[in-house]
Amino acid sequence: MTATAHGLTRFDQLMKACLRGQGPARPAPQVLGRMFPANPVEVANIDHAGVIDALDELAGTMLADTNADGPADAGMTFLGQFVDHDVTLDATSALGTRIDPATIANVRTPGLDLDCVYGAGPEASGLLYGDAAHGQDHFLLFGRDDNHDDLARTCAGKALIGDHRNDENIVVSQVQGLFIKLHNILMSKLSDSADVAADVCDCARHGIAAHVWHDHVKPQLTSFEEVRRFIRLHYQWIVWNELLPAFVQPHCLQAAIWDDRIAPHAPAMPVEFSGACYRFGHATTQATYQMTAGGAPRGLFDMRGFGPRPIAANLDMDRFFSLAGGSPAQRARPVAPKLGQPLFALPFVENPVHLADIDEDLSLERSANLALRNMVRDRYTYQLASGQSVAAAFGADPVDVPDALRSRGITKTPLWFYALQEAETHGGGRLTGAGGAVVATVFANLLRRDPNSVVHLPGFTPWSGFGGHPTCMGGIVAYVRANAGHVRDPEHLRCG
């Protein structure tokens, strides 16, 4: 096969698709949207300062000064953060400024495609990949000379990954590292194990006609694309079958996955999801975590990232995801209107917030209160529909307006707080009602809109190599641990 200029890669297939009318039916959504009309703050017997005081009082009721164990492994909170970074990035809006969601560019692709790991692939995102001179241009960079388990980094210490936010704390950075290591292990095993190569190939090509694979995958990228799709399918399966059931009532998921009344008409990435309901993860974060077996608990903000990680900060993944034969992992908090104390004093907030549209200032203390920030963003930045309105739209049982609002004449609840209330009142520590419906609908929509996603592969089951553990996610942790030494020439993938 003769070499093809990079700009003309698969150009023949692009022209074929266009001439036959086989292109995409519509462009991929690149902005946020709304599921429900905007809901501006209306003041009558109370002014805007009074609204903020009421929200601050409500935030104060959420303070939890001790850890509490819910049904999910602790690592699921950070996997949820990783997933959030895979599907959405609002780099435009700022707290204190009202903004139309239709003008907010979503920097991430709205799909469960692991672009935060792979970027746009080795041709378009070559800085994430190894050196062709060592035959590793389809391997992901990983590790540093000073810490082989850290992310690869630039000379300035910035992580060489598809989304910089996955370096913001040392737990999510090691979830990122887990998927990078899995990719490199499987790329190595394709050459060394015929059984693994056959399993990966069979899984990766499942549901894709041979001629489609031939038309859209360059021969020199075959192994890379097989490993990438193999990992993507398992990741999607884990999101729908393990992550979401850990935090969302199953009946919400069952109602959403093939609900033709709502899901097809919802925007790919609505602000009700990104700005409210999917922020339930804040409530599942513990104040402290044990990073290694027998280690002393560390505070949430003692685990900050965005810089080279010392070996002493490498964690034992089985403290976060339960494995067979080991001690049970730590637990996430139940979904409820309670937040760990560190979230009420965010250490990285250095300046007071000015709410320009209403000419009000938040004190520095209030500006650093995550609970208040979430509700101010809801009411003044995004102007989201109330929890009661969303619950009524989905036919969910209502939840009372909390006293901190009702006592000041406020008759509706911010959607983020309402979703947490529902989880505590009706959901047994999992999202239900309005919050469960929004989260389930968005993920069902993402999976349904992708014709190659795992939901279009009836009967898909995770690979036996990840079996024997309480979850597939735990099986991946165990597999990566057992095969960590099975990466070809790892020293050539280290950087920083």
Legacy VTK file of the C-alpha trace (Angstrom):
# vtk DataFile Version 3.0
C-alpha trace
ASCII
DATASET POLYDATA
POINTS 496 float
0.000 0.000 0.000
1.456 3.385 -0.955
1.834 6.084 1.651
-1.012 8.589 1.911
-0.526 12.212 2.857
-1.900 12.843 6.343
-4.450 15.374 5.107
-5.889 12.770 2.710
-6.112 9.881 5.193
-9.275 7.895 4.318
-10.316 10.696 1.947
-11.575 8.038 -0.461
-14.017 6.775 2.147
-15.101 10.289 3.091
-15.995 10.996 -0.555
-17.796 7.665 -0.846
-19.910 8.399 2.232
-20.766 11.913 1.067
-21.643 10.893 -2.502
-23.883 8.091 -1.244
-25.542 10.300 1.328
-24.066 8.247 4.140
-22.695 11.154 6.162
-23.976 12.016 9.645
-27.634 12.940 9.854
-26.790 16.062 11.838
-23.635 17.625 13.225
-22.525 16.474 16.644
-23.824 18.870 19.330
-21.047 21.229 20.385
-22.910 23.441 22.837
-24.877 22.841 25.990
-28.665 22.884 25.846
-31.756 22.856 28.034
-34.262 20.163 28.835
-36.613 22.752 30.355
-37.185 26.501 29.819
-35.082 29.046 31.673
-36.334 29.928 35.140
-35.139 33.441 36.097
-35.116 34.516 39.732
-38.216 36.567 40.467
-38.133 38.764 43.557
-41.259 40.245 45.148
-41.318 40.126 48.941
-37.594 39.415 49.043
-34.609 41.017 47.281
-31.643 39.264 45.660
-29.527 39.673 48.778
-32.290 37.904 50.699
-32.321 35.054 48.163
-28.578 34.590 48.595
-28.950 34.694 52.388
-31.596 31.970 52.140
-29.389 29.833 49.905
-26.487 30.334 52.298
-28.657 29.227 55.222
-29.735 26.171 53.225
-26.099 25.398 52.424
-25.330 25.534 56.136
-27.781 22.680 56.787
-25.695 20.467 54.510
-22.503 20.450 56.580
-21.380 16.936 57.585
-18.438 16.775 59.963
-17.989 12.987 59.873
-17.686 10.382 57.119
-20.765 8.300 56.304
-20.822 5.060 54.336
-23.194 4.603 51.431
-23.706 1.648 49.073
-20.932 2.441 46.545
-17.183 1.832 46.585
-15.293 5.049 47.313
-13.618 4.851 43.915
-16.965 5.235 42.181
-17.027 8.909 43.214
-13.762 9.482 41.362
-14.766 7.304 38.421
-17.834 9.530 38.209
-15.555 12.578 38.142
-13.504 10.946 35.388
-16.691 10.262 33.388
-17.805 13.869 33.857
-14.519 15.015 32.346
-15.034 12.606 29.446
-18.385 14.045 28.381
-18.416 17.744 29.263
-16.133 20.744 29.673
-17.601 24.214 30.069
-14.628 26.532 29.667
-16.803 29.600 29.033
-19.244 30.382 31.836
-18.181 31.900 35.116
-19.951 32.063 38.442
-21.531 35.487 38.765
-22.436 35.960 35.109
-25.697 34.877 33.500
-25.105 32.960 30.281
-27.242 31.289 27.639
-26.341 27.568 27.528
-26.618 27.675 23.733
-23.508 29.873 23.729
-21.484 27.547 25.986
-19.132 25.433 23.910
-18.766 21.866 25.165
-15.050 21.252 24.682
-15.416 17.500 25.229
-17.174 15.236 22.757
-20.620 14.415 24.202
-20.089 10.669 24.229
-18.559 7.927 26.344
-15.575 7.618 24.022
-12.611 8.096 26.376
-11.358 11.130 24.491
-9.939 12.272 27.824
-7.559 9.283 27.511
-7.022 8.976 23.766
-7.468 12.559 22.642
-8.240 12.430 18.925
-5.981 9.403 18.407
-2.282 8.997 17.590
-2.395 10.990 14.354
-4.222 14.093 15.645
-3.033 13.979 19.283
0.485 12.648 18.784
1.854 14.386 21.886
0.007 11.792 24.029
1.733 8.855 22.327
5.128 7.191 22.200
7.926 7.296 19.661
7.673 5.538 16.287
11.413 4.899 16.443
10.754 2.431 19.286
7.590 1.019 17.699
5.435 2.683 20.354
3.623 5.385 18.422
0.332 3.650 19.278
1.162 3.346 22.983
0.170 6.086 25.433
2.861 7.956 27.316
2.965 6.995 30.977
5.243 7.352 33.976
8.198 9.484 35.015
11.710 8.422 35.928
11.075 9.552 39.525
7.716 7.750 39.762
6.900 5.035 37.257
3.232 5.121 38.352
2.686 8.840 37.769
1.255 10.347 34.615
3.749 11.432 31.960
4.444 15.155 32.238
5.883 18.122 30.423
8.995 19.874 31.708
6.591 22.234 33.504
5.014 19.292 35.365
1.730 19.338 33.444
0.185 15.942 32.741
0.308 14.722 29.135
-3.313 13.540 29.020
-6.430 14.311 27.019
-8.056 16.431 29.744
-5.932 18.314 32.266
-8.723 18.112 34.880
-7.947 14.418 35.359
-4.830 15.510 37.203
-6.685 17.672 39.721
-6.429 15.145 42.556
-4.334 12.068 43.096
-7.289 9.664 42.980
-8.808 10.688 39.644
-5.291 10.930 38.199
-4.790 7.260 39.061
-8.131 6.328 37.492
-6.781 8.052 34.379
-3.536 6.118 34.784
-5.453 2.844 35.123
-6.947 3.202 31.641
-3.605 4.279 30.164
-1.859 1.268 31.691
-4.622 -1.058 30.490
-4.189 0.229 26.932
-0.424 -0.283 26.987
-0.700 -3.764 28.506
-3.178 -4.903 25.874
-1.138 -3.369 23.047
1.825 -5.396 24.304
-0.178 -8.593 24.707
-1.498 -8.477 21.150
2.006 -9.431 20.079
2.682 -11.905 22.882
-0.572 -13.790 23.457
-2.634 -15.269 20.640
-5.523 -15.917 23.022
-5.666 -12.305 24.243
-5.272 -10.996 20.690
-8.196 -13.146 19.516
-10.405 -12.063 22.410
-9.627 -8.374 21.893
-10.207 -8.618 18.136
-13.499 -10.488 18.486
-14.804 -7.998 21.035
-13.602 -4.916 19.167
-15.206 -5.968 15.886
-18.443 -7.136 17.458
-21.369 -5.381 15.799
-19.271 -3.790 13.037
-19.484 -5.217 9.524
-16.151 -6.300 8.066
-16.405 -3.865 5.149
-17.101 -0.961 7.513
-14.031 -1.811 9.560
-11.973 -2.055 6.372
-13.292 1.247 5.031
-12.699 3.256 8.192
-9.629 1.764 9.874
-6.215 2.240 8.336
-4.311 -1.090 8.311
-1.433 0.354 10.349
-3.937 1.417 13.048
-5.693 -1.952 13.294
-4.187 -3.042 16.620
-4.648 0.404 18.155
-8.298 0.639 17.094
-9.028 -2.893 18.307
-7.635 -2.129 21.754
-9.340 1.252 21.906
-12.777 -0.142 21.052
-12.286 -3.101 23.385
-11.589 -0.716 26.267
-14.350 1.699 25.240
-16.985 -1.040 25.238
-15.972 -2.201 28.700
-15.881 1.385 29.953
-19.398 2.019 28.596
-20.618 -1.220 30.156
-19.135 -0.198 33.510
-20.750 3.251 33.364
-24.207 1.869 32.655
-24.069 -1.323 34.731
-21.867 -0.359 37.706
-21.289 3.380 38.105
-24.851 4.530 37.541
-26.564 1.768 39.568
-24.231 2.650 42.454
-25.742 6.142 42.587
-29.060 6.011 40.673
-32.128 3.906 41.426
-32.406 1.063 38.860
-35.986 1.948 37.861
-34.733 5.340 36.601
-32.196 3.620 34.373
-34.694 1.083 33.108
-37.193 3.820 32.270
-34.620 5.900 30.418
-32.721 3.485 28.230
-35.430 3.003 25.587
-37.870 5.773 26.521
-38.928 7.278 23.181
-41.025 9.948 24.882
-38.109 11.928 26.294
-34.591 10.708 25.526
-34.440 11.298 21.750
-35.626 14.894 22.141
-33.322 15.895 24.980
-30.152 17.830 24.144
-26.982 15.768 24.219
-25.583 17.749 27.137
-28.229 19.749 29.026
-27.319 22.230 31.754
-29.806 20.534 34.073
-27.341 17.610 34.006
-23.967 19.378 33.968
-24.989 22.270 36.209
-27.120 20.406 38.748
-28.070 16.735 38.781
-24.707 15.194 37.884
-23.126 17.296 40.601
-24.534 14.725 43.028
-20.961 13.444 43.181
-20.044 16.291 45.506
-22.340 14.753 48.101
-20.658 11.333 47.827
-17.180 12.667 48.625
-15.792 11.760 52.034
-13.812 14.244 54.132
-10.914 11.799 54.491
-9.629 8.689 52.736
-7.116 5.977 53.527
-4.763 5.957 50.556
-2.872 2.737 51.291
-3.513 -0.346 53.405
-2.748 0.573 56.999
-2.075 4.195 56.103
-3.414 7.135 58.072
-6.490 8.866 56.621
-5.772 11.952 54.530
-7.996 14.962 54.005
-9.667 15.456 50.643
-7.606 18.528 49.815
-4.412 16.903 51.017
-4.703 14.872 47.803
-4.460 17.730 45.323
-2.766 17.162 41.991
-1.653 19.350 39.080
1.988 18.506 39.547
4.477 15.617 39.712
3.242 12.974 42.129
5.762 11.525 44.573
5.901 7.775 45.065
4.547 8.228 48.588
1.288 9.546 47.079
0.657 6.430 44.954
-2.514 4.817 46.244
-3.624 1.218 46.639
-6.507 0.942 44.189
-8.090 -1.824 46.256
-8.772 0.772 48.963
-11.126 2.378 46.424
-12.481 -0.582 44.400
-13.338 -3.908 46.031
-11.403 -6.940 44.793
-12.064 -10.611 45.435
-10.285 -11.997 48.472
-9.280 -8.616 49.859
-10.612 -6.256 52.473
-13.729 -4.339 51.410
-12.938 -0.999 49.822
-13.792 2.248 51.531
-17.262 3.545 50.776
-18.607 6.680 49.151
-21.077 8.790 51.087
-24.751 8.097 50.292
-26.379 10.573 47.920
-28.075 13.022 50.271
-28.100 16.762 51.078
-24.911 16.444 53.134
-21.376 17.419 52.102
-18.066 16.750 53.797
-16.602 19.711 55.665
-13.704 20.356 53.225
-16.181 21.338 50.506
-17.322 24.308 52.564
-13.885 25.932 52.413
-12.437 25.317 48.949
-8.727 26.115 49.321
-8.256 27.171 45.688
-10.866 29.979 45.814
-8.828 33.123 46.381
-11.163 35.956 45.375
-14.737 36.922 46.278
-17.396 36.368 43.613
-19.182 39.390 42.165
-22.673 38.683 40.764
-22.686 41.285 38.032
-26.298 40.921 36.878
-27.689 41.735 40.311
-24.716 43.777 41.571
-24.206 41.625 44.665
-20.923 40.437 46.168
-20.288 37.175 47.957
-17.813 37.284 50.796
-14.676 35.216 50.360
-16.061 32.708 52.871
-19.274 32.349 50.894
-17.381 32.232 47.605
-15.405 29.215 48.886
-18.562 27.319 49.928
-19.215 24.700 47.240
-22.816 24.111 48.283
-23.634 27.811 47.973
-21.680 28.098 44.716
-23.712 25.258 43.199
-27.013 26.883 44.110
-25.963 30.388 43.034
-24.807 28.947 39.708
-28.174 27.205 39.380
-30.235 30.321 40.052
-28.157 33.129 38.558
-25.781 31.652 35.961
-27.926 28.957 34.332
-31.401 29.911 35.647
-32.385 26.256 35.869
-35.883 24.925 36.267
-36.803 24.218 39.872
-36.666 20.740 41.308
-40.442 20.741 41.677
-40.937 21.613 37.983
-38.588 18.879 36.798
-40.168 16.339 39.154
-43.638 17.210 37.823
-42.420 16.804 34.222
-41.180 13.291 35.000
-44.208 12.378 37.133
-42.059 11.936 40.253
-43.255 12.135 43.843
-42.673 15.672 45.178
-40.366 16.666 48.018
-41.141 19.541 50.390
-39.413 22.898 50.129
-36.786 22.994 52.903
-37.480 25.233 55.895
-34.508 27.500 55.165
-36.253 28.579 51.946
-39.909 28.337 52.940
-39.395 30.523 56.017
-38.284 33.339 53.672
-41.210 32.921 51.289
-39.312 30.945 48.633
-41.622 28.280 47.212
-39.334 26.296 44.893
-36.033 24.435 45.437
-32.838 24.661 43.351
-32.566 21.531 41.234
-29.191 20.392 42.631
-30.398 20.447 46.242
-33.748 18.940 45.261
-32.068 15.955 43.600
-30.121 15.277 46.794
-33.294 15.639 48.880
-35.088 13.086 46.718
-32.222 10.632 47.101
-32.423 10.857 50.871
-36.233 10.913 51.110
-37.242 8.427 48.423
-34.076 6.878 47.021
-32.301 5.174 49.919
-29.088 7.081 49.201
-29.390 6.914 45.401
-30.783 9.449 42.936
-34.437 8.992 42.078
-37.301 11.151 40.842
-36.193 14.288 38.994
-32.467 13.840 39.652
-32.485 10.177 38.724
-34.480 10.843 35.563
-32.181 13.635 34.334
-28.976 11.668 34.936
-30.359 8.425 33.513
-31.845 10.162 30.466
-28.596 11.917 29.551
-26.485 8.770 29.769
-29.103 6.711 27.931
-29.112 9.375 25.236
-25.321 9.389 24.904
-25.249 5.632 24.497
-28.214 5.447 22.148
-26.950 8.184 19.836
-23.682 6.311 19.314
-24.500 3.442 16.914
-21.328 1.637 17.990
-21.911 1.841 21.737
-22.357 -1.142 23.999
-26.155 -0.754 24.286
-26.431 -1.711 20.621
-24.675 -5.025 21.312
-27.290 -7.261 22.965
-25.731 -9.902 25.127
-22.409 -8.115 25.575
-20.562 -9.452 28.606
-17.217 -8.249 29.976
-14.076 -10.169 29.088
-13.249 -13.155 31.242
-9.833 -11.619 31.942
-11.618 -9.050 34.128
-13.736 -11.672 35.870
-13.765 -13.123 39.375
-14.242 -9.811 41.199
-17.269 -7.991 42.633
-17.293 -5.584 39.680
-15.778 -5.338 36.213
-14.071 -2.133 37.370
-12.469 -4.096 40.179
-11.504 -6.758 37.646
-9.678 -4.141 35.559
-7.839 -2.928 38.665
-6.767 -6.514 39.416
-5.806 -7.243 35.793
-3.669 -4.112 35.506
-1.987 -4.868 38.820
-1.221 -8.468 37.787
0.117 -7.432 34.373
1.824 -4.154 35.216
5.161 -5.572 34.131
3.845 -6.672 30.762
4.382 -3.402 28.846
6.927 -3.391 26.077
9.860 -1.046 26.802
8.049 1.123 29.369
11.152 3.254 29.859
10.598 4.752 26.385
7.099 5.892 27.385
8.190 7.840 30.447
8.345 11.588 30.322
8.899 14.382 32.848
LINES 1 497
496 0 1 2 3 4 5 6 7 8 9 10 11 12 13 14 15 16 17 18 19 20 21 22 23 24 25 26 27 28 29 30 31 32 33 34 35 36 37 38 39 40 41 42 43 44 45 46 47 48 49 50 51 52 53 54 55 56 57 58 59 60 61 62 63 64 65 66 67 68 69 70 71 72 73 74 75 76 77 78 79 80 81 82 83 84 85 86 87 88 89 90 91 92 93 94 95 96 97 98 99 100 101 102 103 104 105 106 107 108 109 110 111 112 113 114 115 116 117 118 119 120 121 122 123 124 125 126 127 128 129 130 131 132 133 134 135 136 137 138 139 140 141 142 143 144 145 146 147 148 149 150 151 152 153 154 155 156 157 158 159 160 161 162 163 164 165 166 167 168 169 170 171 172 173 174 175 176 177 178 179 180 181 182 183 184 185 186 187 188 189 190 191 192 193 194 195 196 197 198 199 200 201 202 203 204 205 206 207 208 209 210 211 212 213 214 215 216 217 218 219 220 221 222 223 224 225 226 227 228 229 230 231 232 233 234 235 236 237 238 239 240 241 242 243 244 245 246 247 248 249 250 251 252 253 254 255 256 257 258 259 260 261 262 263 264 265 266 267 268 269 270 271 272 273 274 275 276 277 278 279 280 281 282 283 284 285 286 287 288 289 290 291 292 293 294 295 296 297 298 299 300 301 302 303 304 305 306 307 308 309 310 311 312 313 314 315 316 317 318 319 320 321 322 323 324 325 326 327 328 329 330 331 332 333 334 335 336 337 338 339 340 341 342 343 344 345 346 347 348 349 350 351 352 353 354 355 356 357 358 359 360 361 362 363 364 365 366 367 368 369 370 371 372 373 374 375 376 377 378 379 380 381 382 383 384 385 386 387 388 389 390 391 392 393 394 395 396 397 398 399 400 401 402 403 404 405 406 407 408 409 410 411 412 413 414 415 416 417 418 419 420 421 422 423 424 425 426 427 428 429 430 431 432 433 434 435 436 437 438 439 440 441 442 443 444 445 446 447 448 449 450 451 452 453 454 455 456 457 458 459 460 461 462 463 464 465 466 467 468 469 470 471 472 473 474 475 476 477 478 479 480 481 482 483 484 485 486 487 488 489 490 491 492 493 494 495
